[in-house]
Amino acid sequence: MSTHQHQHHNHEEASWGKRLVVSMIMNLIIPAVQIYGGIISGSMALISDALHNLSDFISLVINYAALAIGRRGPTDQQTFGYKRVEIFATLVSVGLLYGTGFYIAIEAWHRFRAPQPIAGQLVIWIALLGFAGNIISALMLRAGSKVNLNMKSAFLHMLSDAATSLVVAILGVVWIFKSWFWLDPVFSWLIVGMILFSGWGLLKDSILILMNATPPGIDLHDIQKSLESLEGVKEIHDLHVWNPSAESIALAVHITVPDQMLGKVDELAERVRTVLADKFKIDHPTLQFESNTCNNGQLLCCIADNGHGKHGHD
């Protein structure tokens, strides 16, 4: 990454941080109004929506802190920097959402067994306030959500909250004309379903990154075929591809080449990096060139028990 691109990326992250702060403020004010309105109107759905928003406020605080910490460069102790803090923050955020969902589900069950009258008109106005606030927050975070898992987490929270607020407003209209108060707990359970669904993808992506799994869309055999087709490459082995952070793809590989001058290997290394960047979007390759194959030329590196690697010793 060039200096100009790096500065541009840092500028974008600073912009995301400011947008997160605005969203945090909105997601503190709106739930407070919604909880008050839910108590006054008697609507569990409105309170559920408020708790969903409040959990988003806590998540946004975590996300903002993670974004700030993630901008710190590498150190002697943290050689990859602190970008993975964002992944841990996403896991905590999902945990908060799931905890909120559990509470909503229990409260909704009590309301389902004993439905209570609800002031529909009050529900409408407060729910529309929540809808407007969440839509504004979602629009502010949309750009960052395309390239940053942490921002994607915040964006999805805002979007799901906007949808739930809109449906709560529609329920308010229904309650003005019909005494279908059983819809209140039923919709609260639907909110729980949305929480579980929206959190699952983020949970799965975060765990895969923490496990150093091969990123989705990357085929190791395609990489092998592409690199071994380059002139001067005999074979590759001990291949690893992983995400140091949600936005970056790293690779480590041994490349067997004919015995030659170091300058020629440098030329080959540049061609390898170009293929990896252009075809596979790998931006952090670590290449080890050797003239003798180790590990029996296996594509994947085997790590034996007790910390001893199997490197071609039978």
N, C-alpha and C positions, 0 to 999 in steps of 0.2 A: 504494500500500500504506500503510495507516495505521500510526501509531507502535506501537500495540498489536500489530498483525499482524507488524510488523517485529521487535519484541522477542520475540514468540512463535516466529518463524522462527529467530532467533539462538539461543534457548533449545533448540530442536529440534536445531540443528546442533551445539551444545555437547554434547548428549546423544549424538548420533551419534559424536562424537569420542571420548567415553569408551568407548562400545561397541567402536569400532575398536581402542582400546588393549587391551581385554580379549581381543579376537579375535587381535590381534598376538601377545600373550603365549602364547595357546593354540597358535597356528600356528608358534611357535618350538619349544615343548616337544614337541608331537606328532610332527613330522617327525624330530626327533632320536631319539625312541624307535623310530619306524618304520624309520628307516635302520639302526639297530642291530639291530632284529628282522629286517629283510630280509636283512642280511648273515649273521646267525646261522642263520636258517631257510633261506636260499638262494633266497628269492622275489624275482624282478625286479618282479613286480606290486606287491609291498609297497614296494619301493624307489621304483618309479614313483609310487605314491600319495604317498610321503613327499616326493619332489621336487616333485610338484604342490602339496602343502601348503606346502613351503618357498618355492616361487615366490609362493604366496599371502601368505606372511609379508612378503616383499619388496614385493609389490603393496600390502599393507595399510599398510606404512610410507610408501610413496609417496602412497597415498590420504589418510592421516592428515595428512601434511605439506601436501598440496594443499587439504584441507578447512580447515586452519588459515590458510593463505595466502589462500584464497578468501574468508574472512570480512573481510579488510581492505577498507576503503572505497575509493572512487575518489580519485585524486590528479591533480595537474596533468599528469603524464606518462601515467598510466593512467586515463583518464577513465571507462572502463567498470568500473574496479576490477580485481580479480584472479580473478574467478570462472572464467575460461577455463583457469587453471592446472589445474583439475580435469580438463578435457578432455585436456590434455597428459599428465597423470598416468594417465588411462585408456589412452591410446595406449602409454605405457611399460609399463603393466601387461600389456596384450595382447602386446606384444613379448616380455616375459619368459615369458609362458605359451607362446608359440610356440617360443621357444628351448628351453624345457624339453621340449616335445613332440618336437622334433627329436632331442634327446639320448636320450630314452626310446625312440624308434623305432629308432635305431641299436643301442642296447644289447639291445633285444628281438630284433633280427635275429640277433645273436650267440647269444642263448639259444635261439632257435628252431632254429638249426643244430646246437646241442649242448645239449639239455635236461639240467637238473641236478635231483637229488632235492631235495624241499622238505619241511620239517617243518610239516605242516598245522596241528597244534594251536597252535603258537606264532603262526602267521600269523593264526589266528582271533582270539586275544585282543588282539593288537596292532592288527589291523584294526578290531575293535570299539571300541577306545580312540579311534582316529582318527574313526570314525563318530560317536561320542558328542560329541567335541569340535567337530566340524564342524557337527553339527545345532544345538548350543547357539549357536555363532557365527552360523549362518544365521538363527536365530530372533531374535537380538539385533539383526541388521542389516535385518530384513525391512521394518520400518516406513519406515526411511530410503530403502530401495531404490525405493519407489513414487514418490518425488519428486526424487531426486538420482541422476544418471547415475553418479557416482563410487561412491555407496553401492550402486547396482545392480550395478556391477562386482564389488565386494567380496562382495555377497550371492550372486551367481551362482557365484563361485569357491567359496564355502563349500558351496553346495548341490551342485555337481558333485563336490566332494571327499567329501562325505558319501555320495553315491551310489557312488563308486568304492570307498570304504572298505568299504561294505556288501557289494559284490560280491566284493571280495578276501576278506572273511570267509567268504563262501559257497564260494569256491574252496578255502579252507583245509579246509572240511568235506569237499569232494570228494577232496582229496589224502590225507586220512586213510584213505579207503576205496579209492581208485583211484590208480594211478601215471600220471595224465594230466598230466604236467608240461609238456607242450606248451601247455597252457592258459595258463601263466604269461606267455610272450611275446605270445600272441594277445590276452590281455586288456590287456596293456600297450599294444598298438596301438589297442585300443578307447579307452583313456584318451587317447591322442593324438588320436583322432577327436573325442572330447568336448571336448578343449582347443580344437581348430580350430573346432568348431561354436559353442561358447560365446563364443569371442573374436570371431567374424566380425561378429555384430550390433553389438557394442560398437565395433569398429573402424569399421564403416560409419557408425554414428551420430556418432561423434567426428569423422570426416573431413567429414561433411556440415555439422556445426556450424562447423568451422574454415573451410570454404569459404563460409560465410554463405549456405548453401542455404535455400530456403523450407522451413520446418518441415513434417514429415509431417502430413497432415490439413488443411493450410491451402490453400485455393483462391483465388488472386489475383482471379479473375473473380467469385467470390462476394463478396469484399470490395468490389470495384468496384460490383457491383450493389447491395449493401446501402448503401454510402455515397452513391451517386448517386441512390438513392431518397429520401434525406432532403431535406426542404424547405429550399431555400436553397443546395443544392449543384448547380452546373452540370455539373461533371465532375471526375474525379480523374486524375492522371497521375504519372509518375516514382515508381511504387510499389515499395517494398522491404520485405520481411518476412524476419527472420532471428532466430536464437537467440544473444543475447549470452552466455548460459550455457545449460546443459541445462534449467534450470527456468524460464527467462524467454523471452518472445517480444517482439521489438521491431519497430516499423514506422516507416517514413518515407514521407511522401506529400505531393504538391502538390495542393491543392484549389482549384479555380476557383469563385469566388462572384461575385454581382453587387456592384458598387461600393456600399459601405455604411459605416455607423459601426462603429468598432472594437468597441464594446460588444455589437453584434449578432453579430459574428464570435465573440466569446467564448462566447456562448450556444450557437452552432452547434458550436463546438469541444467543448463539454461533451457535447453529444448524440453527436458522432462518437466521442469516447472511450468513452462508455457502450456504444455498439453494438460497438465493437472489443473491449471487455473482456467483455461479456456473451455475444456470439455467437462470438468467435474466440479468447478468452482472451489477448488481446494486452495486456500490462501496461506496455509502455514505448513509447507512440506519440509520434512527432514530426511535427507537422502544420504545413505551410506554406500559408497562404492567400494567394491572389492574384486579382486581377480580370481579368487578361489571361493567356490560356493560353500556356505556353511548351512547348518540345520537341514542337511539333505535336500536343499532347494525347496522346502515346503513353503507354500504361499502364506500359511498362517504360522505364527510363532507359538510353539508349545512350551508352557511353563510347568515344570514338574513340581512335585511336592518338595517341601523343605527348602524351597527357594532355589533349587538347582535346575537350570534350563537344559532342555534336550537339544544340544547344538551339534547334531551329527555324530554323537558318540553312542554306539550300539553296545 
